[in-house]
Amino acid sequence: MLGVGEAPLSVADVYWSVCDVPSAGGIALFAGVVRDEDEGRAVTGLGYSAHPSVEVCLHEVVEKAIHRYPIQAVSAVHRVGDLKIGDIAVIVAVACRRRGDAFDACRQIIDQIKDTVPVWKHQRFADGTAEWVGSEG
Amino acid sequence: MASVTIRYWAAAREAAGVAEESLDALTLSGALDMARRHRAGDPRFAAVLARSSFLVDGTQVGAGAAATVILPQGAVIEVLPAFAGG
């Protein structure tokens, strides 16, 4: 599974998408979740939006990981739209023969999603204010 | 000079106050300078631009090339604020 959409994300669906590889001995799965505070301020929700090139960029991130690590199955999905506290924003799952590669590849993919995939986060605070995370320095 | 369109995304759209604008410019940095001047040096707009990346007709332009890349007639510049996925 590779994609970006508005539907709620399911850890079970992503897990099942990478688990049917008999020679894989380790599956690393990361879920990024909406947190209730940011730098001491109470957060009430997040609005995620993305550039039309987002899925192309997501594919590039996954391809880089495939070139670097012996990945046997991989999924990466990101949600956009309005999310509430506790909602899952992103899931990455990697299956490899051994856990070390699975952890390392999963880490590279989520780190590069944050750095290079054109997704934006509009954070709403309990005091009624809001900000675009990371956009204004 | 080329007539070009600047398309603003996310925080850039909010800071710019518009989703798109048209202006005449020779280079990417010339177009961005003009956009800043239109807003009388608004510090918030400038701060967002300083942390943005730019596409010209869909292709990323590195910060070092912004002053030298000549804009084609009808070019679309896209302003992509710093990413914050995950």
Backbone of each chain as ProteinMPNN parsed JSONL, in Angstrom:
{"seq_chain_A": "MLGVGEAPLSVADVYWSVCDVPSAGGIALFAGVVRDEDEGRAVTGLGYSAHPSVEVCLHEVVEKAIHRYPIQAVSAVHRVGDLKIGDIAVIVAVACRRRGDAFDACRQIIDQIKDTVPVWKHQRFADGTAEWVGSEG", "coords_chain_A": {"N_chain_A": [[0.86, -1.183, 0.0], [0.664, 2.106, -0.975], [0.155, 5.439, -0.534], [-1.906, 8.446, -0.339], [-4.56, 9.841, 1.39], [-7.972, 10.674, 2.427], [-9.306, 8.928, 4.06], [-9.732, 7.212, 7.218], [-6.869, 5.626, 8.733], [-5.746, 2.245, 8.99], [-4.051, 0.229, 11.192], [-4.11, -2.524, 11.191], [-4.835, -3.182, 8.541], [-2.588, -2.225, 7.162], [-0.588, -3.747, 8.321], [-1.372, -6.334, 7.482], [-0.926, -6.037, 4.81], [1.799, -6.325, 4.429], [2.594, -8.719, 5.533], [2.555, -11.195, 4.333], [4.863, -12.754, 3.558], [6.799, -15.368, 3.442], [9.585, -15.646, 3.962], [10.272, -13.475, 5.445], [11.402, -12.32, 8.515], [11.049, -10.292, 10.251], [8.917, -7.617, 11.004], [8.679, -4.235, 10.913], [6.742, -1.625, 12.185], [5.554, 1.594, 12.013], [3.554, 4.057, 13.515], [2.357, 7.266, 13.167], [0.904, 9.613, 15.279], [-1.695, 11.896, 16.19], [-0.89, 14.277, 18.542], [-1.651, 15.608, 21.824], [-0.473, 17.954, 22.629], [1.866, 20.607, 21.882], [5.003, 21.726, 22.28], [4.311, 22.572, 24.853], [1.813, 23.709, 24.528], [-1.697, 23.29, 24.463], [-3.173, 21.169, 22.156], [-5.869, 20.908, 19.876], [-6.563, 19.787, 17.475], [-5.598, 18.745, 14.115], [-5.053, 19.909, 10.818], [-4.333, 18.377, 7.873], [-2.767, 18.926, 4.763], [-1.873, 18.561, 1.274], [0.448, 18.757, -1.474], [-0.248, 18.337, -5.01], [1.762, 16.642, -6.027], [2.315, 14.787, -4.116], [2.055, 11.948, -3.945], [3.844, 10.986, -5.84], [6.235, 11.857, -4.689], [6.189, 10.372, -2.332], [6.454, 7.791, -3.355], [9.08, 8.025, -4.324], [10.551, 8.221, -1.964], [10.129, 5.686, -0.862], [11.27, 4.107, -2.849], [13.975, 4.814, -2.616], [14.575, 3.67, -0.137], [14.202, 1.0, -0.762], [16.321, 0.573, -2.467], [18.427, 0.763, -0.715], [18.076, -1.001, 1.436], [17.482, -4.509, 2.207], [14.571, -5.004, 1.487], [11.533, -6.767, 1.774], [8.816, -6.457, 1.716], [6.744, -3.573, 1.668], [4.867, -0.859, 3.002], [3.432, 2.397, 2.912], [1.512, 4.922, 4.121], [-0.314, 7.953, 4.174], [-2.399, 10.229, 5.851], [-4.718, 12.822, 4.937], [-6.576, 15.879, 5.578], [-8.947, 16.788, 8.184], [-7.879, 15.946, 11.367], [-8.285, 14.416, 14.591], [-7.251, 14.408, 18.094], [-5.234, 11.621, 18.764], [-5.838, 10.33, 16.404], [-4.536, 8.474, 13.631], [-1.949, 9.62, 11.617], [-0.013, 8.802, 9.848], [1.311, 5.766, 8.544], [3.939, 3.465, 8.431], [5.207, 0.467, 7.219], [7.48, -2.209, 7.205], [8.803, -5.165, 5.91], [11.354, -7.464, 6.441], [14.048, -9.882, 6.115], [15.431, -9.851, 8.52], [15.255, -8.231, 11.752], [16.821, -5.916, 12.193], [17.323, -4.641, 9.708], [14.674, -4.143, 9.05], [13.803, -2.343, 11.049], [15.637, -0.218, 10.533], [15.081, 0.515, 7.871], [12.416, 1.257, 8.07], [12.646, 3.45, 9.748], [14.203, 5.169, 8.123], [12.37, 5.652, 6.054], [10.148, 6.945, 7.364], [11.465, 9.193, 8.374], [12.313, 10.443, 6.019], [9.874, 10.927, 4.806], [8.909, 12.95, 6.45], [10.777, 14.942, 5.87], [10.847, 15.333, 3.052], [8.454, 14.933, 1.683], [5.675, 16.559, 0.299], [3.705, 17.605, 2.485], [1.522, 19.402, 4.6], [0.888, 20.85, 7.823], [-1.632, 22.08, 9.724], [-2.068, 23.404, 12.74], [-4.3, 23.403, 15.423], [-4.985, 25.189, 18.371], [-5.972, 24.974, 21.878], [-6.559, 27.482, 22.854], [-7.781, 28.795, 20.819], [-6.196, 29.814, 18.813], [-4.087, 29.208, 15.897], [-1.6, 27.508, 13.926], [0.707, 27.099, 11.187], [2.619, 24.337, 11.113], [6.073, 24.549, 11.46], [6.409, 26.224, 9.269], [6.931, 28.921, 9.485], [9.241, 29.312, 10.801]], "CA_chain_A": [[0.0, 0.0, 0.0], [1.371, 3.384, -0.994], [-0.819, 6.428, -0.953], [-2.311, 9.552, 0.512], [-5.998, 10.011, 1.229], [-8.697, 11.23, 3.575], [-9.938, 7.884, 4.87], [-8.972, 6.797, 8.402], [-5.863, 4.596, 8.471], [-5.886, 1.049, 9.818], [-2.805, -0.503, 11.438], [-4.313, -3.926, 10.798], [-4.772, -3.287, 7.076], [-1.203, -2.035, 6.717], [0.153, -4.939, 8.744], [-1.696, -7.469, 6.599], [-0.395, -5.78, 3.461], [3.228, -6.674, 4.329], [2.938, -9.89, 6.359], [2.451, -12.47, 3.611], [6.161, -13.057, 2.95], [7.281, -16.436, 4.331], [10.989, -15.525, 4.346], [10.474, -12.281, 6.282], [11.392, -12.672, 9.927], [10.788, -9.12, 11.081], [8.096, -6.542, 10.448], [8.684, -2.998, 11.725], [5.589, -0.803, 11.809], [5.516, 2.872, 12.729], [2.339, 4.853, 13.348], [2.437, 8.635, 13.661], [-0.407, 9.864, 15.864], [-1.902, 13.301, 16.57], [-0.6, 14.448, 19.969], [-2.522, 16.644, 22.413], [0.243, 19.194, 22.969], [3.065, 20.9, 21.104], [5.827, 22.709, 22.986], [3.617, 23.065, 26.038], [0.495, 24.287, 24.227], [-2.71, 22.256, 24.256], [-3.611, 21.05, 20.759], [-7.204, 20.308, 19.767], [-6.696, 19.034, 16.231], [-4.666, 19.076, 13.035], [-5.516, 19.802, 9.44], [-3.242, 18.043, 6.954], [-3.014, 19.103, 3.338], [-0.734, 18.079, 0.492], [0.62, 19.188, -2.869], [-0.618, 17.244, -5.932], [2.886, 15.727, -6.291], [2.632, 14.066, -2.875], [2.202, 10.495, -4.094], [5.112, 10.776, -6.558], [7.311, 12.033, -3.711], [6.14, 9.223, -1.419], [7.059, 6.669, -4.08], [10.535, 8.218, -4.388], [11.092, 7.895, -0.638], [10.113, 4.229, -0.705], [12.259, 3.533, -3.774], [15.314, 4.993, -2.027], [14.746, 2.672, 0.922], [14.326, -0.321, -1.399], [17.684, 0.466, -3.002], [19.43, 0.723, 0.348], [17.862, -2.105, 2.379], [16.875, -5.724, 1.6], [13.158, -4.978, 1.87], [10.74, -7.783, 1.093], [7.494, -5.87, 1.494], [6.709, -2.253, 2.297], [3.696, -0.004, 2.816], [3.529, 3.725, 3.525], [0.267, 5.646, 3.836], [-0.443, 9.213, 4.923], [-3.762, 10.746, 5.798], [-4.913, 14.274, 4.871], [-7.893, 16.297, 6.075], [-8.975, 17.181, 9.597], [-7.675, 14.828, 12.289], [-8.413, 14.772, 16.01], [-6.231, 13.815, 18.957], [-5.236, 10.158, 18.75], [-5.971, 9.789, 15.048], [-3.28, 8.1, 12.984], [-1.672, 10.459, 10.449], [0.87, 8.119, 8.905], [1.781, 4.426, 8.93], [4.969, 2.853, 7.59], [5.481, -0.914, 7.634], [8.527, -2.817, 6.386], [9.124, -6.56, 6.219], [12.686, -7.894, 5.997], [14.439, -11.165, 6.718], [15.896, -9.639, 9.897], [14.642, -7.054, 12.359], [17.655, -4.72, 12.102], [17.019, -3.973, 8.445], [13.278, -3.672, 9.081], [13.785, -1.103, 11.85], [16.403, 0.855, 9.878], [14.371, 0.959, 6.667], [11.2, 1.939, 8.523], [13.102, 4.751, 10.264], [14.579, 6.03, 6.991], [11.178, 6.055, 5.307], [9.365, 7.956, 8.075], [12.248, 10.434, 8.45], [12.302, 11.118, 4.71], [8.516, 11.448, 4.583], [8.818, 14.231, 7.138], [11.674, 15.939, 5.276], [10.81, 15.558, 1.607], [7.133, 14.73, 1.057], [4.99, 17.846, 0.477], [2.513, 17.589, 3.335], [1.531, 20.531, 5.547], [0.129, 20.566, 9.049], [-2.21, 23.279, 10.333], [-2.309, 22.953, 14.116], [-5.249, 24.248, 16.151], [-4.737, 25.153, 19.805], [-7.15, 25.099, 22.744], [-6.873, 28.903, 23.087], [-8.45, 29.344, 19.638], [-5.239, 30.195, 17.782], [-3.659, 28.119, 15.019], [-0.345, 27.816, 13.22], [1.222, 26.126, 10.223], [3.793, 23.813, 11.807], [7.364, 24.594, 10.786], [6.44, 27.023, 8.042], [7.324, 30.319, 9.693], [10.523, 29.375, 11.51]], "C_chain_A": [[0.891, 1.225, 0.0], [0.336, 4.416, -1.379], [-1.126, 7.457, 0.104], [-3.802, 9.759, 0.298], [-6.655, 10.468, 2.514], [-9.273, 10.157, 4.489], [-9.089, 7.555, 6.095], [-8.034, 5.633, 8.073], [-6.025, 3.449, 9.467], [-4.532, 0.354, 9.946], [-2.952, -1.948, 10.967], [-4.203, -4.088, 9.282], [-3.334, -3.176, 6.58], [-0.357, -3.246, 7.107], [-0.103, -6.1, 7.781], [-1.109, -7.286, 5.205], [1.07, -6.185, 3.323], [3.573, -8.026, 4.964], [2.977, -11.204, 5.587], [3.735, -12.794, 2.855], [6.829, -14.106, 3.84], [8.728, -16.274, 4.789], [11.271, -14.292, 5.193], [10.367, -12.678, 7.749], [11.112, -11.502, 10.84], [9.942, -8.111, 10.34], [8.171, -5.374, 11.413], [7.538, -2.136, 11.233], [5.592, 0.446, 12.673], [4.178, 3.555, 12.449], [2.577, 6.23, 13.956], [1.038, 9.089, 14.043], [-0.518, 11.332, 16.278], [-1.817, 13.432, 18.099], [-1.376, 15.643, 20.521], [-1.783, 17.908, 22.86], [1.437, 19.357, 22.044], [3.799, 22.035, 21.798], [5.036, 23.394, 24.107], [2.24, 23.66, 25.788], [-0.488, 23.159, 23.915], [-3.223, 22.306, 22.819], [-4.979, 20.377, 20.72], [-7.384, 19.519, 18.471], [-5.71, 19.521, 15.195], [-5.384, 18.973, 11.705], [-4.327, 19.534, 8.539], [-3.68, 18.326, 5.53], [-1.749, 18.742, 2.586], [-0.74, 18.684, -0.899], [0.234, 18.026, -3.796], [0.503, 16.242, -6.219], [3.155, 14.785, -5.124], [2.853, 12.567, -3.095], [3.469, 10.143, -4.867], [6.274, 10.862, -5.568], [7.352, 10.864, -2.727], [6.762, 7.985, -2.082], [8.577, 6.799, -4.121], [11.194, 7.855, -3.067], [11.179, 6.373, -0.465], [11.139, 3.578, -1.629], [13.676, 3.679, -3.237], [15.572, 3.939, -0.96], [14.928, 1.275, 0.326], [15.733, -0.518, -1.969], [18.706, 0.254, -1.9], [19.313, -0.514, 1.246], [17.225, -3.301, 1.673], [15.415, -5.876, 2.032], [12.382, -6.023, 1.081], [9.3, -7.342, 0.859], [7.459, -4.538, 2.236], [5.372, -1.568, 2.007], [3.956, 1.327, 3.5], [2.279, 4.5, 3.121], [0.189, 6.878, 4.73], [-1.87, 9.722, 4.752], [-3.736, 12.261, 5.655], [-6.34, 14.597, 5.307], [-7.796, 16.651, 7.549], [-8.888, 15.948, 10.496], [-7.813, 15.313, 13.727], [-7.333, 14.053, 16.828], [-6.37, 12.29, 18.947], [-5.413, 9.545, 17.381], [-4.59, 9.484, 14.469], [-3.11, 8.934, 11.717], [-0.859, 9.73, 9.4], [1.204, 6.734, 9.449], [2.819, 3.967, 7.905], [5.179, 1.436, 8.113], [6.471, -1.525, 6.656], [8.756, -4.242, 6.86], [10.48, -6.902, 5.613], [12.974, -9.27, 6.594], [14.762, -10.976, 8.198], [15.415, -8.3, 10.43], [15.471, -5.779, 12.184], [17.368, -3.941, 10.828], [15.602, -3.402, 8.451], [13.173, -2.369, 9.871], [14.452, 0.045, 11.092], [15.66, 1.402, 8.665], [13.117, 1.742, 7.048], [11.557, 3.347, 9.003], [13.471, 5.694, 9.116], [13.336, 6.538, 6.269], [10.394, 7.132, 6.072], [10.147, 9.269, 8.178], [12.211, 11.185, 7.116], [10.911, 11.603, 4.335], [8.41, 12.83, 5.223], [9.632, 15.32, 6.432], [11.319, 16.305, 3.842], [9.437, 15.418, 0.956], [6.259, 15.955, 1.35], [3.628, 17.74, 1.162], [2.647, 18.74, 4.325], [0.538, 20.28, 6.667], [-0.326, 21.882, 9.656], [-2.716, 22.868, 11.71], [-3.227, 23.939, 14.836], [-5.049, 24.059, 17.653], [-6.023, 25.391, 20.597], [-7.531, 26.558, 22.969], [-7.487, 29.576, 21.859], [-7.497, 29.787, 18.541], [-4.857, 28.957, 16.953], [-2.339, 28.511, 14.376], [-0.057, 26.716, 12.199], [2.544, 25.626, 10.778], [5.034, 23.908, 10.915], [7.491, 25.553, 9.632], [6.994, 28.433, 8.238], [8.607, 30.46, 10.493], [10.354, 29.559, 13.004]], "O_chain_A": [[1.762, 1.375, 0.857], [-0.299, 4.299, -2.427], [-0.691, 7.372, 1.252], [-4.262, 9.843, -0.841], [-6.005, 10.628, 3.547], [-9.691, 10.47, 5.603], [-7.861, 7.611, 6.028], [-8.353, 4.773, 7.252], [-6.39, 3.656, 10.625], [-3.938, -0.058, 8.95], [-2.017, -2.522, 10.407], [-3.559, -5.018, 8.797], [-2.909, -3.924, 5.7], [0.479, -3.711, 6.331], [0.83, -6.761, 7.325], [-0.828, -8.26, 4.507], [1.544, -6.373, 2.202], [4.733, -8.436, 4.933], [3.392, -12.225, 6.135], [3.703, -13.076, 1.657], [7.372, -13.761, 4.889], [9.077, -16.714, 5.884], [12.409, -14.088, 5.617], [9.385, -13.287, 8.174], [10.954, -11.67, 12.049], [10.216, -7.786, 9.185], [7.785, -5.488, 12.577], [7.37, -1.932, 10.03], [5.628, 0.37, 13.901], [3.728, 3.624, 11.305], [2.954, 6.344, 15.122], [0.1, 8.975, 13.255], [0.477, 11.937, 16.676], [-2.563, 12.791, 18.839], [-1.716, 16.57, 19.786], [-2.394, 18.825, 23.408], [1.955, 18.385, 21.493], [3.294, 23.154, 21.897], [5.087, 24.612, 24.281], [1.565, 24.072, 26.731], [-0.163, 22.207, 23.205], [-3.652, 23.354, 22.335], [-5.224, 19.405, 21.434], [-8.271, 18.67, 18.385], [-5.07, 20.56, 15.359], [-6.205, 18.083, 11.486], [-3.415, 20.356, 8.444], [-4.803, 18.016, 5.134], [-0.677, 18.629, 3.18], [-1.782, 19.069, -1.429], [0.371, 16.863, -3.418], [0.227, 15.109, -6.613], [4.142, 14.05, -5.15], [3.75, 11.983, -2.489], [4.102, 9.124, -4.59], [7.188, 10.038, -5.605], [8.431, 10.419, -2.335], [7.501, 7.233, -1.447], [9.289, 5.806, -3.971], [12.268, 7.253, -3.048], [12.182, 5.85, 0.02], [11.801, 2.614, -1.245], [14.491, 2.769, -3.384], [16.666, 3.378, -0.889], [15.705, 0.469, 0.837], [16.269, -1.626, -1.957], [19.742, -0.369, -2.128], [20.316, -1.016, 1.755], [16.52, -3.142, 0.676], [15.071, -6.751, 2.827], [12.553, -6.151, -0.131], [8.646, -7.797, -0.08], [8.066, -4.391, 3.298], [4.823, -1.685, 0.912], [4.617, 1.385, 4.537], [2.018, 4.708, 1.936], [0.581, 6.841, 5.896], [-2.457, 9.656, 3.672], [-2.841, 12.919, 6.184], [-7.194, 13.715, 5.394], [-6.702, 16.795, 8.095], [-9.705, 15.032, 10.402], [-7.502, 16.461, 14.044], [-6.605, 13.205, 16.312], [-7.464, 11.746, 19.099], [-5.163, 8.352, 17.205], [-3.608, 10.156, 14.783], [-3.989, 8.964, 10.855], [-0.989, 9.997, 8.205], [1.36, 6.55, 10.656], [2.614, 4.063, 6.695], [5.314, 1.231, 9.319], [6.33, -1.385, 5.441], [8.887, -4.498, 8.057], [10.725, -6.663, 4.43], [12.245, -9.755, 7.459], [14.42, -11.816, 9.03], [15.194, -7.356, 9.671], [14.915, -4.69, 12.044], [17.19, -2.723, 10.865], [15.359, -2.316, 7.924], [12.538, -1.413, 9.426], [13.906, 1.146, 11.015], [15.614, 2.614, 8.456], [12.796, 2.759, 6.433], [10.856, 4.313, 8.701], [13.102, 6.869, 9.126], [13.256, 7.714, 5.913], [10.013, 8.14, 5.477], [9.556, 10.345, 8.08], [12.092, 12.41, 7.088], [10.779, 12.594, 3.617], [7.887, 13.765, 4.617], [9.225, 16.481, 6.399], [11.47, 17.461, 3.446], [9.28, 15.757, -0.217], [6.113, 16.349, 2.507], [2.573, 17.779, 0.529], [3.736, 19.021, 4.825], [-0.482, 19.612, 6.501], [0.498, 22.704, 10.056], [-3.664, 22.092, 11.835], [-2.974, 25.143, 14.859], [-4.954, 22.936, 18.147], [-7.01, 25.92, 20.085], [-8.694, 26.855, 23.244], [-7.691, 30.79, 21.855], [-7.942, 30.109, 17.439], [-5.245, 27.831, 17.264], [-2.001, 29.692, 14.291], [-0.509, 25.578, 12.328], [3.493, 26.4, 10.905], [5.05, 23.421, 9.785], [8.573, 25.69, 9.063], [7.466, 29.063, 7.291], [9.023, 31.569, 10.827], [11.343, 29.63, 13.733]]}, "seq_chain_B": "MASVTIRYWAAAREAAGVAEESLDALTLSGALDMARRHRAGDPRFAAVLARSSFLVDGTQVGAGAAATVILPQGAVIEVLPAFAGG", "coords_chain_B": {"N_chain_B": [[11.311, 40.183, -19.809], [8.849, 38.047, -18.42], [5.413, 37.14, -18.37], [4.131, 35.775, -15.535], [2.755, 33.296, -13.269], [2.276, 33.115, -9.819], [1.774, 30.561, -7.567], [0.469, 29.892, -4.472], [0.876, 27.751, -1.651], [-0.678, 26.286, 1.228], [0.679, 27.491, 4.232], [1.875, 29.578, 2.886], [-0.089, 30.505, 1.2], [-1.903, 31.502, 3.033], [-0.333, 33.525, 4.213], [0.195, 35.105, 2.007], [-2.295, 35.935, 1.31], [-3.671, 35.429, -0.946], [-4.447, 32.853, -3.353], [-3.257, 32.707, -5.79], [-1.226, 34.788, -7.936], [-0.543, 37.116, -10.578], [2.297, 38.327, -12.292], [4.988, 40.282, -13.773], [8.197, 39.188, -14.52], [11.75, 38.496, -14.651], [13.431, 36.535, -13.551], [13.282, 33.818, -11.104], [13.98, 34.734, -8.527], [13.572, 37.426, -8.945], [10.813, 37.521, -9.316], [9.939, 36.7, -6.802], [10.965, 38.727, -5.213], [9.404, 40.831, -6.117], [6.897, 39.984, -5.285], [7.249, 40.132, -2.532], [7.622, 42.89, -2.262], [5.115, 43.814, -3.032], [3.754, 43.336, -0.758], [4.718, 45.101, 1.011], [7.034, 44.335, 2.387], [6.066, 42.642, 4.381], [6.687, 40.919, 7.311], [5.86, 38.33, 8.069], [5.072, 37.081, 5.688], [7.539, 37.158, 4.362], [9.023, 35.517, 6.072], [7.815, 33.018, 5.748], [8.348, 32.594, 3.017], [11.124, 32.419, 3.161], [11.515, 29.925, 4.2], [10.593, 28.244, 2.315], [10.3, 25.988, -0.53], [10.658, 25.91, -4.124], [8.854, 25.448, -7.135], [9.197, 25.571, -10.629], [7.141, 25.494, -13.262], [6.588, 22.897, -12.401], [9.042, 21.769, -11.822], [11.63, 21.417, -9.46], [13.482, 24.16, -8.215], [16.648, 24.919, -7.179], [17.856, 26.81, -4.328], [20.155, 28.23, -4.944], [19.958, 28.672, -7.644], [17.946, 30.419, -8.066], [18.28, 33.095, -8.732], [19.258, 33.055, -11.251], [17.876, 31.455, -13.046], [15.991, 31.806, -15.9], [12.715, 32.831, -16.371], [10.262, 31.192, -18.285], [7.84, 32.495, -20.674], [4.6, 32.694, -19.346], [5.12, 31.001, -17.258], [4.567, 28.935, -14.363], [5.024, 29.483, -11.069], [5.458, 27.717, -8.123], [4.965, 27.985, -4.681], [6.135, 26.283, -2.048], [5.713, 25.778, 1.227], [7.779, 24.935, 4.137], [7.892, 21.452, 4.752], [5.724, 19.319, 6.708], [4.93, 16.702, 7.347], [3.703, 13.541, 8.724]], "CA_chain_B": [[10.307, 39.921, -18.77], [7.777, 37.102, -18.752], [4.224, 37.172, -17.508], [4.133, 34.5, -14.819], [1.794, 33.122, -12.179], [2.773, 32.505, -8.575], [0.731, 29.795, -6.863], [0.88, 29.72, -3.072], [0.29, 26.603, -0.956], [-0.714, 26.164, 2.698], [1.02, 28.702, 4.988], [2.205, 30.652, 1.948], [-1.356, 31.065, 0.717], [-2.46, 32.318, 4.119], [0.491, 34.725, 4.393], [0.071, 35.938, 0.812], [-3.659, 36.463, 1.239], [-4.273, 34.978, -2.215], [-3.965, 31.542, -3.787], [-2.426, 32.913, -6.986], [-1.149, 36.144, -8.466], [0.204, 37.224, -11.831], [3.19, 39.484, -12.368], [6.021, 40.197, -14.808], [9.521, 39.047, -13.912], [12.764, 37.844, -15.487], [13.942, 35.355, -12.857], [12.515, 33.395, -9.932], [14.201, 35.64, -7.39], [12.922, 38.689, -9.283], [9.375, 37.375, -9.065], [9.721, 36.643, -5.352], [11.209, 40.093, -4.697], [8.234, 41.652, -6.425], [5.811, 39.535, -4.401], [7.513, 40.708, -1.196], [7.384, 44.344, -2.319], [3.654, 44.023, -3.064], [3.245, 43.239, 0.626], [5.461, 46.097, 1.792], [7.987, 43.686, 3.28], [5.377, 41.928, 5.466], [7.674, 39.964, 7.855], [5.357, 36.958, 8.098], [5.184, 36.576, 4.319], [8.967, 36.95, 4.091], [9.487, 34.374, 6.867], [7.337, 31.796, 5.097], [9.123, 32.429, 1.774], [12.505, 32.046, 3.493], [11.549, 28.505, 4.54], [9.865, 27.525, 1.267], [10.975, 25.556, -1.749], [9.969, 26.475, -5.276], [8.76, 24.72, -8.394], [8.881, 26.351, -11.825], [6.501, 24.543, -14.17], [6.622, 21.547, -11.847], [10.404, 21.312, -11.547], [12.231, 22.094, -8.312], [14.611, 25.051, -8.485], [17.454, 25.08, -5.973], [17.975, 28.192, -3.864], [21.278, 28.869, -5.618], [19.642, 28.971, -9.043], [16.77, 31.289, -8.146], [18.607, 34.39, -9.328], [19.779, 32.908, -12.609], [16.95, 30.738, -13.933], [15.107, 32.716, -16.614], [11.354, 32.293, -16.398], [9.602, 31.226, -19.588], [6.538, 33.163, -20.742], [3.501, 31.864, -18.847], [5.58, 30.049, -16.239], [3.87, 28.854, -13.078], [5.908, 29.3, -9.91], [4.717, 27.238, -6.951], [5.65, 28.226, -3.413], [5.838, 25.171, -1.143], [6.298, 26.011, 2.55], [8.472, 23.801, 4.751], [6.993, 20.307, 4.893], [5.481, 18.929, 8.105], [4.135, 15.478, 7.37], [3.942, 12.612, 9.828]], "C_chain_B": [[9.25, 38.944, -19.291], [6.594, 37.358, -17.825], [4.111, 35.802, -16.852], [3.052, 34.493, -13.74], [2.521, 32.545, -10.976], [1.6, 31.832, -7.886], [1.244, 29.485, -5.457], [0.144, 28.549, -2.441], [0.337, 26.806, 0.556], [-0.366, 27.488, 3.379], [1.332, 29.869, 4.063], [0.933, 31.311, 1.412], [-1.975, 31.961, 1.795], [-1.669, 33.618, 4.271], [0.356, 35.675, 3.207], [-1.303, 36.601, 0.734], [-4.366, 36.112, -0.058], [-3.719, 33.595, -2.545], [-3.008, 31.682, -4.966], [-2.32, 34.398, -7.27], [-0.31, 36.129, -9.735], [1.085, 38.452, -11.765], [4.209, 39.254, -13.485], [7.382, 40.145, -14.137], [10.438, 38.316, -14.881], [13.212, 36.522, -14.867], [13.035, 35.005, -11.68], [12.721, 34.376, -8.78], [13.594, 37.012, -7.659], [11.426, 38.644, -8.986], [9.088, 37.382, -7.566], [9.958, 38.011, -4.71], [9.978, 40.968, -4.919], [7.056, 41.27, -5.524], [6.006, 40.102, -2.992], [7.211, 42.203, -1.193], [5.895, 44.66, -2.33], [3.074, 44.034, -1.659], [4.048, 44.126, 1.572], [6.374, 45.432, 2.824], [7.359, 43.003, 4.482], [6.286, 40.829, 6.027], [7.174, 38.526, 7.872], [5.465, 36.313, 6.717], [6.644, 36.247, 3.993], [9.495, 35.73, 4.84], [9.044, 33.058, 6.235], [8.135, 31.535, 3.822], [10.533, 31.917, 2.067], [12.632, 30.562, 3.808], [10.844, 27.662, 3.479], [10.809, 26.968, 0.217], [10.084, 25.943, -2.927], [9.989, 25.522, -6.47], [8.521, 25.737, -9.498], [8.398, 25.354, -12.872], [6.719, 23.102, -13.711], [7.994, 21.021, -11.495], [11.013, 22.123, -10.417], [13.418, 22.945, -8.759], [15.366, 25.258, -7.175], [17.622, 26.546, -5.626], [19.077, 28.929, -4.615], [20.963, 29.31, -7.032], [18.535, 30.006, -9.187], [17.052, 32.601, -8.864], [18.966, 34.271, -10.805], [18.816, 32.226, -13.571], [15.991, 31.752, -14.564], [13.727, 32.08, -16.722], [10.805, 32.326, -17.815], [8.275, 31.984, -19.514], [5.458, 32.201, -20.25], [3.897, 30.885, -17.764], [4.685, 30.094, -15.004], [4.903, 28.545, -11.995], [5.032, 28.794, -8.77], [5.576, 27.422, -5.713], [5.198, 27.163, -2.421], [6.494, 25.45, 0.215], [6.979, 24.748, 3.084], [7.477, 22.678, 5.052], [6.873, 19.898, 6.366], [4.587, 17.699, 8.169], [4.445, 14.64, 8.602], [3.239, 13.019, 11.1]], "O_chain_B": [[8.824, 39.014, -20.444], [6.754, 37.738, -16.665], [4.007, 34.787, -17.54], [2.516, 35.533, -13.358], [3.293, 31.594, -11.105], [0.563, 32.452, -7.65], [2.311, 28.896, -5.282], [-1.053, 28.367, -2.659], [1.264, 27.415, 1.089], [-1.029, 28.498, 3.14], [1.082, 31.022, 4.413], [0.89, 32.523, 1.2], [-2.499, 33.036, 1.501], [-2.256, 34.687, 4.439], [0.395, 36.895, 3.37], [-1.455, 37.683, 0.167], [-5.532, 36.459, -0.246], [-2.649, 33.216, -2.068], [-2.077, 30.893, -5.128], [-3.199, 35.177, -6.9], [0.522, 35.244, -9.938], [0.679, 39.494, -11.25], [4.279, 38.17, -14.065], [7.684, 40.971, -13.276], [9.991, 37.621, -15.794], [13.357, 35.516, -15.563], [12.148, 35.772, -11.306], [11.761, 34.799, -8.135], [13.151, 37.691, -6.732], [10.851, 39.603, -8.471], [8.119, 37.991, -7.114], [9.247, 38.405, -3.786], [9.566, 41.733, -4.047], [6.313, 42.135, -5.06], [5.042, 40.504, -2.341], [6.62, 42.723, -0.246], [5.454, 45.637, -1.726], [2.042, 44.654, -1.4], [4.05, 43.917, 2.785], [6.483, 45.881, 3.965], [8.026, 42.798, 5.496], [6.628, 39.895, 5.301], [7.964, 37.596, 7.709], [5.887, 35.164, 6.582], [6.944, 35.197, 3.423], [10.321, 34.988, 4.309], [9.811, 32.096, 6.193], [8.551, 30.406, 3.565], [11.073, 31.093, 1.327], [13.72, 29.994, 3.702], [10.533, 26.495, 3.719], [11.953, 27.404, 0.084], [8.909, 26.263, -2.752], [10.999, 24.884, -6.768], [7.73, 26.665, -9.327], [9.149, 24.483, -13.311], [6.996, 22.211, -14.514], [8.11, 19.936, -10.927], [10.932, 23.351, -10.403], [14.243, 22.517, -9.565], [14.795, 25.715, -6.185], [17.545, 27.418, -6.492], [18.948, 30.121, -4.892], [21.612, 30.208, -7.568], [18.217, 30.426, -10.3], [16.175, 33.155, -9.526], [18.978, 35.268, -11.527], [18.928, 32.4, -14.785], [15.273, 32.463, -13.861], [13.598, 30.922, -17.121], [10.868, 33.359, -18.481], [7.667, 32.101, -18.45], [5.399, 31.047, -20.675], [3.101, 30.026, -17.384], [4.127, 31.133, -14.65], [5.555, 27.501, -12.004], [3.985, 29.375, -8.484], [6.754, 27.065, -5.693], [4.04, 27.136, -2.005], [7.717, 25.365, 0.332], [6.786, 23.649, 2.564], [6.372, 22.919, 5.538], [7.792, 20.102, 7.159], [3.623, 17.649, 8.933], [5.316, 14.973, 9.405], [3.35, 12.33, 12.114]]}, "name": "protein", "num_of_chains": 2, "seq": "MLGVGEAPLSVADVYWSVCDVPSAGGIALFAGVVRDEDEGRAVTGLGYSAHPSVEVCLHEVVEKAIHRYPIQAVSAVHRVGDLKIGDIAVIVAVACRRRGDAFDACRQIIDQIKDTVPVWKHQRFADGTAEWVGSEGMASVTIRYWAAAREAAGVAEESLDALTLSGALDMARRHRAGDPRFAAVLARSSFLVDGTQVGAGAAATVILPQGAVIEVLPAFAGG"}
